[in-house]
Amino acid sequence: MKRRAFLGSILVLGTLKVGRPEALPVRKAVFEEVGNSVFITVSLPSLFRRSDKEALASIDSGFDTTLVFQLRLWEIGTRALVAEESLIVKIRRDPWKRQYTVRTRTPSGWAKREFATRDQALNEATTLVRVRLVAADRLGRGANGPFYFAEVLALRNPLVAEPSSSGGTNDGRAQGRDLEWFGTLVDVLAGEQARAEESVHLRTNAFYLLPR
């Protein structure tokens, strides 16, 4: 049976130094340890402001709105980058079914969920629920540290040309183009400034692994 535990967390550490990424605004996140994996749950609703009528209308147009999330795990006090993960989410309204579709790229392909309302779909698309961050055996343990936090960069419609084919097909060539685009996007995210229609850049509260 897999062991599941909510990890100890703290909102502020006095030893944090000014500078990137420690100086980013803080967003509360939940960290869990399941088996040998550490998962994060965090909500980023500001990717879609309800006053942004153009962004909301774009979803209703029937075309994909692409969200890209890059997660970096840092050890506090060392500035050591421990792990890095990326996630792609697409949201659109299906005019034939009159439903909203949210697709998330997984290692095995695209996972799809459908929702009756736009608000439900937006909540699904902008909330990272138990996304794997790192193998637990790569981290230290104990209430006295080491402490870690996640840096989250979220982009709405990043300004990188996508492949012409839909990522939801099983065509090998389409998958290859999708992977090529994703590789280009990772290069953009690694740069000094990512460009997108909307971006959210923050760090989470610090956490530590509970002693066993």
Steps between C-alpha positions, in 0.01 A plus 500: 500500500638839405575739781327837463588798717442873489841660537594754763488855369588852604394826339806713567865431572715778642808370321360563151722732298377770264530398134357254255314276558474559876361853452198382302153545656391206714199278425378235742541147365445153641777241483446127545727198514359184344733204478825640361343806338437856616191667351386862489151648489470873424238727342583780253164666422658832397601347165144593397368825641121510481531857369705378202211460259729431203668203669165353603356553153802320354409187694143515371625538141569128470878538471746369757634728771834354610631520855857404580624446853866467593581382852843528657584359842764690698681425825501804725836637608698328225335637184521146369248404230380156611246410230304642210168399342280645224130459425281597203125555530257594220151638547225563241125494447360229278222674302341168399479348848456842662750399765844617605795267454818504705788286376816438700815353353620193691794267432259260327317760290217749551248455783163669431220622726176673404305762695159658467610855588798721418567573868530128573741455211710801601528373855618163369748653256659743749529263796791260516373203699757258637759560231817300561798720586783269598595159637491518880830314537677798336406724795621525857268455799423664831314794658832685527559481127598486229212718379374524144261713294360484148531777244202506263496674162161482325444633148178549307552459127881528500629676190661198337360355179321171560500205257216503250355165608295451814684346795199277562559271201684171500689581180873448554596800290262724695646377827848569367409858407341544842817382673709731283279795596519402866880491481502848348267623772727363774786697344286816514408436862868463584564854372501821698142593411218280376243666272131421515155657497497466878755366747511419870835458672515413868647276763327280753527477874798299618461137601703213643473122498374351823738263680425132460 
